[in-house]
């Protein structure tokens, strides 16, 4: 999405150095066309909202003032990453190993990144933005708690969206959870049972 003349939402990732590399290796023309015609979104569309609400995990990237990056896995029941509105995500931060690296990084540098993956459909969504940690708003923290999950909510993390990109499925290997596999084999088990019943009738 074009924001104003010659400035695009994707500039959050495509810095002048990166655009120069794209030019050098032959991909700049295609990305320039993407910028002028479609571009990246500045908020979540309905299909991406649905995608986010079904995820049971994601990765969040932060960095400190010196630029040292850190990636942390976040997991929970589907829907634990809450869509507050098309430009805001939030989730409960549970008690863990008490390293506080992400929390510390965000206190110095609010710029952050969320990476979501769905292996069965080979879909990945990248979200750039800024995040802050909320320690005092108990009502907000309680609203982000996951039903049936007993972990203690220590704080909330609020993520303000600046750019959204949906990547191509290239090089993503399909993987399935045990629950997904169980659902996939139900028809097979039912068919096996039918065939066994038919065999028993022939005996």
CORSUL-V217234 format. One record per helix or strand of 3 or more residues. SS is the DSSP state (a for helix, b for strand). FROM is the first residue (numbers start at 1). TO is the last residue. If there is no record, write none. Layout:
# CORSUL-V217234
SS/FROM/TO, SS/FROM/TO
This chain:
# CORSUL-V217234
b/2/4, a/9/12, a/16/25, a/28/37, a/46/53, b/57/63, b/69/75, b/82/85, b/88/94, a/101/108, b/111/118, b/123/134, a/138/143, b/153/167, a/178/202
